Amino acid sequence: MMVIDSDLFLVMGIIVGAFAVPAVIAAFADSRPPRAAAIAVLVGGGLILLAFLSKPGGYVPGQIPEVFARVLARILN
């Protein structure tokens, strides 16, 4: 059973935020309001903020690849 911890929150937040960027661009290109994309940006940002607040000491940018590798290894094993 996988435990949801700060590493998983960070990875989910980055992935949700990354998927939201093309949605924002497409919405602006089609001259429509980016409602769903804005919600995705808020959810991704909230998950990233939760990860930073729940880990003592927070994260530094150099740790992000290591965090992705740990989460991926937990999922695959």
ABEGO torsion letter per residue (X at the ends): XBBBBAAAAAAAAAAAAAAAAAAAAAAAAAGBBBAAAAAAAAAAAAAAAAAAAABBGEBBAAAAAAAAAAAAAAAAX
